[in-house]
Amino acid sequence: MNEDRNPAASAGTLKLGELTVRRMGFGAMRVTTDGSDIWGPPADPRTAKLLLHRALELGINFFDTADSYGPHASESFIAETLYPYPDGLVIGTKGGLVRPGRRRWDPDGRPEHLRRALDGSLKRLRLERIDLYQLHAPDPQVPFADSVGALVEAQRAGKIRHLGLSNVNLNQLEAARRIAPIASVQNQYNLENRKSEDVLKACERLGVAFIPWYPLGDGAALNSRRVKQVAKALSAPRAQVALAWLLAHSPVMLPIPGTASIRHLEENTSAATLRIPPEDLAALN
Ligand SMILES: NC(=O)c1ccc[n+]([C@@H]2O[C@H](COP(=O)([O-])OP(=O)(O)OC[C@H]3O[C@@H](n4cnc5c(N)ncnc54)[C@H](OP(=O)(O)O)[C@@H]3O)[C@@H](O)[C@H]2O)c1
């Protein structure tokens, strides 16, 4: 394996159902970003296109997006740039949040909304079936089983290959699993924020992929004292230490660092090649 040319391969793989993906993915939320609001099409479409192509060249074969990024712009831009998709690329998207304004991310888990959202994602991504469709967040106004049930119906209709959840607690994961097999959970998790450790451990027991969002803590994990110390000791960029720790922390971990920068993308993906010595891992744990 050539680690320089295909660094994502060094992360190893995991299964999303029967699909195999490398354990270093790409979070496509920020390619569309306008400031920090995740609003509108990419400010610099040329660089954003190069970024998506570069992610593939680096060996990444899992992209995470959502209908609410842009809104709609992330999914449309992925299709515009990469369709027809290369063999083996798995695109995970999400529905269940709506954007009535730049700063608003409102849950809408009504079955009728989820059905419409899924059809919109299929159209924008130019797919007949979505490999991984994640409920973006439980809606407190809607029984959780109704939201999950709507997605199970869509799966039976052939529109979804595998179901994922996002922003769920242990009870919700267990409740969803009583309705249908769940391939992944996407929760906020990084070295400095381990509130979902119980959900991660459950995913390990169940063989469910755990996709940590904010794997760099939106930048905060880079300012961690422990990360700074280990980065200095290993002469490695801090982002690589934060990401390599995630990979080492759990075999079901599938980080999806987000960036609009090709340099950061390259740095982040190469975290898969960084082996943190046991004494430094202990310091980070
Ligand atoms: N399920 C959910 O509710 C949810 C919520 C949020 C995000 N997500 C998903 O998770 C993905 C990752 O989250 P995220 O992008 O918000 O957070 P993140 O990956 O933790 O951090 C991204 C931030 O770190 C910076 N960054 C990236 N690489 C860097 C590097 N090597 N050195 C220094 N700074 C670096 C980025 O700026 P630059 O652009 O300058 O690199 C950006 O500001 C998203 O793309 C999205 O797919 C899901």
The ligand as an ORCA input file, in Angstrom:
! r2SCAN-3c Opt
* xyz 0 1
  N     -25.085     14.978     12.418
  C     -24.954     16.226     12.806
  O     -25.794     16.790     13.526
  C     -23.744     16.994     12.348
  C     -23.449     18.263     12.880
  C     -22.296     18.923     12.431
  C     -21.497     18.313     11.463
  N     -21.842     17.090     10.941
  C     -20.997     16.396      9.939
  O     -19.700     16.257     10.514
  C     -18.716     16.755      9.603
  C     -17.542     17.272     10.390
  O     -17.950     18.333     11.235
  P     -17.408     19.816     11.109
  O     -16.887     20.050      9.747
  O     -18.486     20.720     11.568
  O     -16.343     19.891     12.254
  P     -14.804     19.403     12.421
  O     -14.461     18.422     11.352
  O     -14.638     19.019     13.841
  O     -14.012     20.751     12.242
  C     -14.083     21.515     11.100
  C     -13.401     22.835     11.411
  O     -12.030     22.594     11.655
  C     -11.236     23.258     10.662
  N     -10.213     22.298     10.215
  C     -10.382     21.173      9.480
  N      -9.209     20.544      9.292
  C      -8.261     21.281      9.922
  C      -6.868     21.159     10.072
  N      -6.193     20.124      9.541
  N      -6.190     22.113     10.782
  C      -6.868     23.150     11.313
  N      -8.207     23.336     11.208
  C      -8.915     22.398     10.509
  C     -12.174     23.613      9.535
  O     -11.776     24.816      8.905
  P     -11.153     24.827      7.389
  O     -12.306     24.789      6.452
  O     -10.388     26.091      7.370
  O     -10.263     23.623      7.272
  C     -13.496     23.797     10.269
  O     -13.569     25.103     10.811
  C     -19.478     17.793      8.793
  O     -18.836     18.058      7.542
  C     -20.811     17.125      8.625
  O     -20.749     16.200      7.541
  C     -22.940     16.426     11.383
*
